[in-house]
Amino acid sequence: MNAPAIPFSPPAILTADLPVEAVRLGLVIDDRAILRDIDLAIGRGEFVAVLGANGAGKSTLLKVIATLTKASRGELHLFGRTVTRESADLRARIGLVAHQSMLYRELTARENLRFFARLYGIARANDRVELLLDVIGLGNRGNDPIKSFSRGMVQRVAIARALLRDPELILADEPFDGLDAPSVATTQKLLEHLHQSGKTIVLVNHDISQSLELARRIIVLRSGSVLVDAAADKLNRASVLAEMGGM
């Protein structure tokens, strides 16, 4: 996929408020600690990959940051504001690519994106939809139903849905899961373009080598705790695997 003309707003530079700041964040479900005393600060324009074995708390942490799950203790600050029950408007500044596409299979790609654009109250919704269809390389398939798409194509439309509101923070939970090699390459390039445009990206991924290549910073979770928080170029696959408990 050729690099698209970036149709995204530049990152705000009028404030030093961090997109994400967690202070001793914890989550307990059914007497089981899922997240334990997580301290985390993510600056504007960072590309962070969160790694860990199954059950380490990666997806749960992303859900907490996305304000979909409430922490049991500690504090979460997004863009300099403490997250509370009255902070739902912060979601407009977050684009979430989840395990489920959240798309309607019977609708076309264009119909799906127009539906969500209007739901979000986006000005000039149709123009935004057409722009994003071109960005994801599916402008010529916009009138085809989602049910006729490959897993990789569905994922690209899901990413477009997450980008409709031009979010400052992009959260991607295993966006390469189930994709074939060409679709992985396309999705990876799209994330790279978003990072180059100044977006803050937090990626949950199971592929260590890919994460070291894509991200600039690596966080490793084990049993809900942060064991590693370091620059990607200071780590290698063997060292990350060892911290995950695989060696």
N, C-alpha and C positions, 0 to 999 in steps of 0.2 A: 504494500500500500504506500503510495507516494505521500509525502508530508502534506497535510492539508493546510490551507490558509487558516491560521488559528482564529476561530470565532469566539474567543473568550476574553473576558475583561482582564486587564492586568491586576495583580494583587494590590490590595490597598496598602499605602505606605504612610498613611496619616497617623497610624497608631502602632505601638509596639506590642499590643495585646497578642498573646499566643493563641493560635487556633485551638490547641488542646493543652490543658494542664490538669493533671490528676495529682491529688495529694492524699496519700495513704488510702487509696481506693480499695474497697473490699466488697465482695458479694458472697453471701451465704444462701444456699438453696437446700431446703430439707436437711438442715444441720451440717451440710457439706460446704466447705470453703472452696468456691470456684475461683475467686480472685483474692489475693492476699497482699494488702498494704502496698499497692502499686503507686509509685511516684514517677510521674512522666511529664515531660514538657516537650512539645513539638512546635517548632518555629514555622513561620510562613515560608512556603516554597520548599519545604523538606519532602523527601521521598523516603518513607520509612517502611521496612518490611518486618512483620511480626511473625516469628517462626516458633515452632514447638511441636512436640509429639501430640498425637491425638489425645484430647482431654486436658491439654495444658491450659486452656482458657482463652485461646486466640480469638475465636469467633465471639465469645462472650464479651471480651474486652471491646471488640468492635461494636457490638450491640449497645454497650453502655455508652461509648463515645457518641454513637448515633442517636442517643436518648431514647432508644427503644426498650432498654432494660435499666431499671433504677438500681444504683449501687446500694448496698446495705449500710455502708459506712464510708467515711472519707468525703472528699469534695471533688467535683468535676467542674472545671471552668472551660468554657468554649468562647473564643474571641473576647476574652477578658470578662465574661459574665459567668456567675455561678449558676449552674443548671438547677432549676427547680421545676415544680409541676407547671409553673406559669411560663416556662421557657420554650414552649413549642415552636415559637417563631424562629428559633435558632436552626431548626431543621431545614429551613429554606436556604441556609448557607452551607448545607451538607448534601453531597450527592452519594447515595449508597448503592453499590452494586452487590446484591446479596446472593445467596445460594439459589433462591428462587428468582426468576426473571421479573415477576410481578406484571407480566404482560398477558393480554387476553388472546388465546390461541386462535379464536375464530375471527378476530379482527386483523386487518392488514397492519403492516409496520407503520404506515402513515396514519392510519386510524388510531392505533395505540398511542402514538406520540402526540397526535392532536388532542386526544382525550385527556392525557395527563397534563399537557400544556394548558388546556383550559381549566382543568381542575386546580392547577397551581396559580391560575390567574396571570399567566404570562402575556405581556403585551406583544402584539404582532405574532401570535402563536404560530400561524401557518408558515411565516417566514423562518422562524426559529427551527421548526420541524424540518423544512426543506434543507436548511443549512446543515443540520445535524445528520440527515440522511446522506448527504454528500460526504460529510466528514468520515462517517463509518463505512463509506464505499457501497452503500445500498440504495443509492438514488434511483437506480433502474429496477429495483425490486420493491419499491415502496408500496405498491398496490397488491402485493402478494400476501396471503394470510400467514400469520406467524406459524401456524401448524405445518406449513410447507417448507419451513426453514430448517437448515441444519442447526446443530447445537451451537456451533461457532457463530452463525448468523444471528441466532436468538440472543446470544451474549452481546453481540455488537449493538443490537437494538436496545438491550437492557442498559448498556452503557450510555447510549444516546438519551434514554429516559432519565438516567441519573444526572445528565448534563443539561437538562432543559432549563433549569433555573440558574445556569451559569454559577455553580457552587464554588465556594472558595476552598472547601475541604472535601476531598474525595476519599471515601472508604470503600475498599474493594475486598470482598471476602471470597478467596479462592476463585478468582475470575477465569483461571485457566483450566479449572476442573472439567474433565470430560471432553476437552477440545482436541482436535487433530493438530498435527504439526503446523500446517498453514494458518489455521485459526489462532493458534498460540502466537505465532509470529505477528499476525495482524493486530491482535489484542495488545501484545507487548509494545508494538510501535505506537499504538494509540495512547497507551499510558505514558510512554516516553514523550510524546508530543504535548500531552497535558502538563507534565512536569516542566517541560521547557517553556511552556506558556506562563509558568509561575504558580500553578496550582499546588496545594499541599496534598500529598497522597499518603494514605496509610493502607498498606497492602498486607493481607493475611495470605500466606502461601505455604505449601508443603514442599516446594522444590527449592532446596537450599542453593544450588548453583545458580539457578535463574534469579533468585532473590539477590544474591551477591552481585550479579551483573546489573540488575535493574535499579535497585535501591542504593541510596547513599548512606543509609544508617540501618543497622540491624538490631532488633530487640528479640531476645530469646526468652520465652516463658517456659517454666517447668512447675507443674502443680499450682498454677495460678500466681506464681511469683516471677519477677523479672530477675533473670540470672545474668544476662548480657545486654548491654546497651552501648554499642560501639559503632564507629565508622565501618562501612562495609569493606573498605580497602585495607582494613587492619585485621580482617578475618579470612578464614578459608573454610571449605566445606568440612574438613575433618574436625576443626576446632568447634564449629557450630554443632556438628553432629554429636560431639562428645558432651557439650553442655546440655543437649537435648536428652541425653541419657542413652544414646545409641552406640556408644563405644565404651 
